Amino acid sequence: MKNVYVVKLGNLYFKEKESILFGNYRYKMTNSLNNASFSEGFDSAKNTAEEIGGKVYKINLEEVEA
């Protein structure tokens, strides 16, 4: 099992941060956990959560045999 972290704001999950003019950023969100951005490090996820006012959640990923 592997632990990863996801940032959630309300019912939306953080997807990506893109740079726009003059050092400003736009945050893209998704309503699907499958499209969310996962972070292996808690500190990175925490920084993103603080920037957007969201919360960090730990997710356990398991390898499933087909």
N, C-alpha and C positions, 0 to 999 in steps of 0.2 A: 504494500500500500504506500502511496505517496501523498503527502500533504501539500496542498496549494491554497492560495488565498484569492478571494474575489471581493471586489468592492461593490456595495449595493447602496443605492440612493432611492428610497421609497420602494417602488415596484420595479425599478430599472437597475441593470447591471452595467458597470463601466466596461466600455469596449476599447476605446483608444483616445489618445490625446494628440491633437495635431496643432502645429504652430500656425498662427496667422500673423498678420502684420504687427510690427513693433513689439515683439516679445510676448504678445498675448496668445492665449491658447483657447481652443475649442475642444470641449469634451463630448465624445460621441457615446451614447448609451444604447442599450438594447434591452428588450423585454424577455430575451431568451438566454438562459444560462449557457446553452450550447454555443452562443455567439460572443459570450463575455470573454474578457481578457483575464487570464489566470496569472498569478505571480507566485514564484517559488519562495520569495522572501517576504516575511511579514512586514519589515520596515518599508519596503517599496510600496506595498499595498496600503500601509498606514498613511504614508505621505500623500498618496492619491486621494484616499478617503478624506483626509484633512483639507485638501484643496477644494473638494467638491461638496463637503458637508455630509459625506456618507459614512458607512460603517464597513468594517472588514469582517469577512466570514471565512472560516477555515473549511475546506472541503477535502475529504479523503477520496483519492482516486484509486480504483482497484483495476487490476488487469483481469479481464474476463476471457475465458477460453471460448472459442467459437465452436 
